[in-house]
């Protein structure tokens, strides 16, 4: 079963999910559902710039801890997208904090226009990346020396994973887990949550729409 701990001697990996006003609901809860099923292996926590309740335009509120409580990095730093990225892209102290945590973290995963925030830090320079296809030009405008791949469902460049829009974050996280464990592990997990996984990171049917 996918919920079994694969390596009993491994410590639980910490997943820090970044929040901001008007985050995209599925960008957050799609990956959280997947990591949450694996509670013996991964622990999910929520963080925002100031901490407290963070709300999006769907009326979803999440209680978060301040980013400053992250000392150093985490195992997995997840940056979602949403309309709030258009505001936060100009919040330079916030961008700097994202950069500091990303540099110190073992892995950094972005969903949708979250790649625009990471691009703004400069950490994606000369790396492969993708984003939401409907907001692709906006995301790409935040990092000119990035190898943006519009047709990709998700990209991998060393510790940096970036995905396309909304549901693509689930495909990316399953791909991330395939890389950490194996194909059978990710495939079984997709079946457990009854999700039709697009397991080819280079194919995104929305890239031409």
QUIZIFEN-V377616 format. One record per residue. N is the residue number from 1. RES is the residue in three letters. SS is DSSP state (a for helix, b for strand, c for the rest). PSI is psi in whole degrees, 0 to 359 (* if undefined). D_CENTER is the distance of its C-alpha to the mean C-alpha in whole Angstrom. Layout:
<<N | RES | SS | PSI | D_CENTER> <N | RES | SS | PSI | D_CENTER>>
This chain:
<<1 | UNK | c | 147 | 24> <2 | UNK | c | 336 | 21> <3 | UNK | c | 352 | 21> <4 | UNK | c | 145 | 23> <5 | UNK | c | 127 | 22> <6 | UNK | c | 313 | 22> <7 | UNK | c | 107 | 24> <8 | UNK | c | 336 | 26> <9 | UNK | c | 352 | 26> <10 | UNK | c | 141 | 22> <11 | UNK | c | 161 | 21> <12 | UNK | c | 135 | 18> <13 | UNK | b | 134 | 15> <14 | UNK | b | 126 | 14> <15 | UNK | b | 115 | 10> <16 | UNK | b | 118 | 10> <17 | UNK | b | 122 | 8> <18 | UNK | b | 135 | 9> <19 | UNK | c | 156 | 11> <20 | UNK | c | 161 | 14> <21 | UNK | c | 138 | 16> <22 | UNK | c | 38 | 16> <23 | UNK | c | 159 | 12> <24 | UNK | c | 128 | 11> <25 | UNK | a | 306 | 12> <26 | UNK | a | 333 | 11> <27 | UNK | a | 323 | 7> <28 | UNK | a | 305 | 8> <29 | UNK | a | 340 | 11> <30 | UNK | a | 301 | 10> <31 | UNK | a | 321 | 7> <32 | UNK | a | 321 | 10> <33 | UNK | a | 316 | 13> <34 | UNK | a | 310 | 12> <35 | UNK | a | 326 | 12> <36 | UNK | a | 326 | 14> <37 | UNK | a | 329 | 17> <38 | UNK | c | 51 | 17> <39 | UNK | c | 344 | 18> <40 | UNK | c | 346 | 20> <41 | UNK | c | 331 | 18> <42 | UNK | b | 139 | 15> <43 | UNK | b | 124 | 15> <44 | UNK | b | 132 | 12> <45 | UNK | b | 155 | 13> <46 | UNK | b | 139 | 12> <47 | UNK | b | 149 | 13> <48 | UNK | b | 174 | 14> <49 | UNK | c | 312 | 17> <50 | UNK | c | 351 | 20> <51 | UNK | c | 178 | 19> <52 | UNK | b | 194 | 21> <53 | UNK | b | 133 | 20> <54 | UNK | b | 132 | 17> <55 | UNK | b | 144 | 18> <56 | UNK | c | 180 | 17> <57 | UNK | c | 0 | 19> <58 | UNK | c | 358 | 19> <59 | UNK | c | 16 | 21> <60 | UNK | c | 127 | 18> <61 | UNK | b | 139 | 19> <62 | UNK | b | 135 | 17> <63 | UNK | b | 128 | 18> <64 | UNK | b | 160 | 17> <65 | UNK | b | 155 | 18> <66 | UNK | b | 144 | 18> <67 | UNK | a | 329 | 16> <68 | UNK | a | 347 | 19> <69 | UNK | a | 351 | 20> <70 | UNK | c | 112 | 17> <71 | UNK | c | 113 | 20> <72 | UNK | c | 220 | 18> <73 | UNK | c | 190 | 15> <74 | UNK | c | 176 | 13> <75 | UNK | c | 314 | 13> <76 | UNK | b | 121 | 9> <77 | UNK | b | 116 | 7> <78 | UNK | b | 124 | 4> <79 | UNK | b | 108 | 4> <80 | UNK | c | 177 | 5> <81 | UNK | c | 203 | 8> <82 | UNK | c | 173 | 12> <83 | UNK | c | 335 | 15> <84 | UNK | c | 341 | 15> <85 | UNK | a | 332 | 13> <86 | UNK | a | 333 | 17> <87 | UNK | a | 313 | 18> <88 | UNK | a | 340 | 16> <89 | UNK | c | 336 | 16> <90 | UNK | c | 4 | 20> <91 | UNK | c | 86 | 19> <92 | UNK | a | 322 | 20> <93 | UNK | a | 323 | 20> <94 | UNK | a | 315 | 17> <95 | UNK | a | 319 | 16> <96 | UNK | a | 322 | 18> <97 | UNK | a | 320 | 16> <98 | UNK | a | 317 | 13> <99 | UNK | a | 313 | 14> <100 | UNK | a | 313 | 16> <101 | UNK | a | 319 | 14> <102 | UNK | a | 317 | 12> <103 | UNK | a | 323 | 15> <104 | UNK | a | 350 | 16> <105 | UNK | c | 155 | 13> <106 | UNK | c | 317 | 13> <107 | UNK | b | 147 | 10> <108 | UNK | b | 125 | 7> <109 | UNK | b | 132 | 4> <110 | UNK | b | 148 | 3> <111 | UNK | c | 136 | 4> <112 | UNK | c | 226 | 8> <113 | UNK | c | 5 | 10> <114 | UNK | a | 334 | 7> <115 | UNK | a | 334 | 8> <116 | UNK | a | 319 | 12> <117 | UNK | a | 315 | 11> <118 | UNK | a | 323 | 10> <119 | UNK | a | 321 | 13> <120 | UNK | a | 333 | 15> <121 | UNK | a | 341 | 15> <122 | UNK | c | 356 | 17> <123 | UNK | c | 347 | 15> <124 | UNK | c | 3 | 14> <125 | UNK | c | 131 | 18> <126 | UNK | c | 21 | 19> <127 | UNK | c | 163 | 16> <128 | UNK | b | 144 | 15> <129 | UNK | b | 162 | 12> <130 | UNK | c | 182 | 12> <131 | UNK | c | 183 | 11> <132 | UNK | c | 130 | 12> <133 | UNK | a | 329 | 16> <134 | UNK | a | 343 | 18> <135 | UNK | a | 24 | 16> <136 | UNK | a | 315 | 16> <137 | UNK | a | 322 | 19> <138 | UNK | a | 312 | 18> <139 | UNK | a | 315 | 15> <140 | UNK | a | 335 | 17> <141 | UNK | c | 348 | 19> <142 | UNK | c | 6 | 17> <143 | UNK | c | 95 | 18> <144 | UNK | c | 333 | 21> <145 | UNK | c | 25 | 21> <146 | UNK | c | 144 | 18> <147 | UNK | b | 79 | 18> <148 | UNK | b | 131 | 17> <149 | UNK | c | 104 | 17> <150 | UNK | c | 326 | 17> <151 | UNK | c | 351 | 18> <152 | UNK | c | 139 | 15> <153 | UNK | c | 319 | 13> <154 | UNK | b | 162 | 10> <155 | UNK | b | 157 | 11> <156 | UNK | b | 126 | 12> <157 | UNK | b | 97 | 14> <158 | UNK | c | 240 | 15> <159 | UNK | c | 358 | 12> <160 | UNK | b | 122 | 9> <161 | UNK | b | 131 | 7> <162 | UNK | b | 144 | 7> <163 | UNK | b | 167 | 7> <164 | UNK | c | 206 | 10> <165 | UNK | c | 139 | 11> <166 | UNK | c | 263 | 10> <167 | UNK | c | 340 | 11> <168 | UNK | a | 336 | 10> <169 | UNK | a | 327 | 6> <170 | UNK | a | 318 | 9> <171 | UNK | a | 317 | 11> <172 | UNK | a | 315 | 8> <173 | UNK | a | 321 | 8> <174 | UNK | a | 322 | 12> <175 | UNK | a | 320 | 12> <176 | UNK | a | 316 | 10> <177 | UNK | a | 327 | 13> <178 | UNK | a | 318 | 15> <179 | UNK | a | 325 | 15> <180 | UNK | a | 327 | 15> <181 | UNK | c | 265 | 18> <182 | UNK | c | 175 | 20> <183 | UNK | a | 316 | 20> <184 | UNK | a | 321 | 22> <185 | UNK | a | 310 | 20> <186 | UNK | a | 320 | 17> <187 | UNK | a | 316 | 19> <188 | UNK | a | 323 | 21> <189 | UNK | a | 318 | 18> <190 | UNK | a | 320 | 17> <191 | UNK | a | 322 | 21> <192 | UNK | a | 323 | 21> <193 | UNK | c | 8 | 19> <194 | UNK | c | 53 | 21> <195 | UNK | c | 131 | 18> <196 | UNK | c | 93 | 19> <197 | UNK | c | 126 | 16> <198 | UNK | c | 99 | 16> <199 | UNK | c | 4 | 17> <200 | UNK | c | 109 | 17> <201 | UNK | c | 344 | 15> <202 | UNK | c | 2 | 17> <203 | UNK | c | 121 | 18> <204 | UNK | c | 110 | 17> <205 | UNK | c | 347 | 20> <206 | UNK | c | 356 | 19> <207 | UNK | c | 339 | 19> <208 | UNK | c | 3 | 23> <209 | UNK | c | * | 23>>
